[in-house]
Amino acid sequence: MPITGQGLTHSENSMADINGNDFAAIVPVTSGQIGGRETSIVSAKALHKALGVGKDFSSWITDRITDYGFGIGSDYVVHKLISPKLGKSPDSKASSPVAAGRPGKDYLLTISTAKEIAMLERNDQGRAVRRYFIQCEEALQLSAPAIAAKYRRQLKARISAANMFTPMCAALEAARAEQGKQTLPRHYSNESNMIARIVLAGLTAKQWAQVNGVAGEPRDGMNAEQLEHLTYLESTNITLIDMGLPYEQRKPELVRLSQRWLAKRLGVSHD
């Protein structure tokens, strides 16, 4: 369900509407999916118009994405528009004839990305649009607290998972150095894949992303429970590495502790 309106912006919206800060009509925030997860989304084309940017849309959005490192599948997705000139949709299936024009594409942004882009404009419109996005987020928390809580849990879990991976790699490198062994990229991958397979039913993170149609960083498409599970196992693996346990002993121990962690979550006793 849309938070403040339905659909994307329409060409009949005038600059007077924009100057009147009728942003709910000009740049609506709607519900959608990015990277396989439900989130609030904003049309970059609508945002470009609301901000009154003088630069053409295509150059402006690609510059913003490149300069500030926004990631496809996590911060935005590309949305292909129907080609009016050819009367065909992006998948080449015929559609009803319409007026001549050029095919194009839009970028669907997370509300956080849209808010950051609005802030980067450093003008009155940018500040006003950013305040509008903040109000949308506050409205979501008031009208749908369960959804807002879900988003907060997701964000917290994603940050925790990011914070554990580097220390795990550092622990592995230190342990191997004590044994006079060099740590190669494949050694880090082995640890990461071992834990991912435990959490993702035998799949590596890359394989899981392909199966679930997640573009970009796989962890950005995982739900909160999967991320919390990863974080627990990475933290536990650090302890096992520091204890001097080799890979062959750590793997079954992590499987056992994983089952115990899941059982606790389900409220089931586990020996």
Rosetta blueprint (number, residue, H / E / L):
1 M L
2 P L
3 I L
4 T L
5 G L
6 Q L
7 G L
8 L L
9 T L
10 H L
11 S L
12 E L
13 N L
14 S L
15 M H
16 A H
17 D H
18 I H
19 N H
20 G L
21 N L
22 D L
23 F H
24 A H
25 A H
26 I H
27 V L
28 P L
29 V E
30 T E
31 S E
32 G E
33 Q E
34 I E
35 G L
36 G L
37 R E
38 E E
39 T E
40 S E
41 I E
42 V E
43 S E
44 A H
45 K H
46 A H
47 L H
48 H H
49 K H
50 A H
51 L H
52 G L
53 V L
54 G L
55 K L
56 D L
57 F H
58 S H
59 S H
60 W H
61 I H
62 T H
63 D H
64 R H
65 I H
66 T H
67 D H
68 Y H
69 G L
70 F L
71 G L
72 I E
73 G L
74 S L
75 D L
76 Y E
77 V E
78 V E
79 H E
80 K E
81 L L
82 I L
83 S E
84 P L
85 K L
86 L L
87 G L
88 K E
89 S L
90 P L
91 D L
92 S L
93 K L
94 A E
95 S L
96 S L
97 P L
98 V L
99 A L
100 A L
101 G L
102 R L
103 P L
104 G L
105 K E
106 D E
107 Y E
108 L E
109 L E
110 T E
111 I H
112 S H
113 T H
114 A H
115 K H
116 E H
117 I H
118 A H
119 M H
120 L H
121 E L
122 R L
123 N L
124 D H
125 Q H
126 G H
127 R H
128 A H
129 V H
130 R H
131 R H
132 Y H
133 F H
134 I H
135 Q H
136 C H
137 E H
138 E H
139 A H
140 L H
141 Q H
142 L H
143 S H
144 A L
145 P H
146 A H
147 I H
148 A H
149 A H
150 K H
151 Y H
152 R H
153 R H
154 Q H
155 L H
156 K H
157 A H
158 R H
159 I H
160 S H
161 A H
162 A H
163 N H
164 M H
165 F H
166 T H
167 P H
168 M H
169 C H
170 A H
171 A H
172 L H
173 E H
174 A H
175 A H
176 R H
177 A H
178 E H
179 Q L
180 G L
181 K L
182 Q L
183 T L
184 L L
185 P H
186 R H
187 H H
188 Y H
189 S H
190 N H
191 E H
192 S H
193 N H
194 M H
195 I H
196 A H
197 R H
198 I H
199 V H
200 L L
201 A L
202 G L
203 L L
204 T L
205 A H
206 K H
207 Q H
208 W H
209 A H
210 Q H
211 V H
212 N L
213 G L
214 V L
215 A L
216 G L
217 E L
218 P H
219 R H
220 D H
221 G H
222 M L
223 N L
224 A H
225 E H
226 Q H
227 L H
228 E H
229 H H
230 L H
231 T H
232 Y H
233 L H
234 E H
235 S H
236 T H
237 N H
238 I H
239 T H
240 L H
241 I H
242 D H
243 M L
244 G L
245 L L
246 P L
247 Y H
248 E H
249 Q H
250 R H
251 K H
252 P H
253 E H
254 L H
255 V H
256 R H
257 L H
258 S H
259 Q H
260 R H
261 W H
262 L H
263 A H
264 K H
265 R H
266 L H
267 G L
268 V L
269 S L
270 H L
271 D L
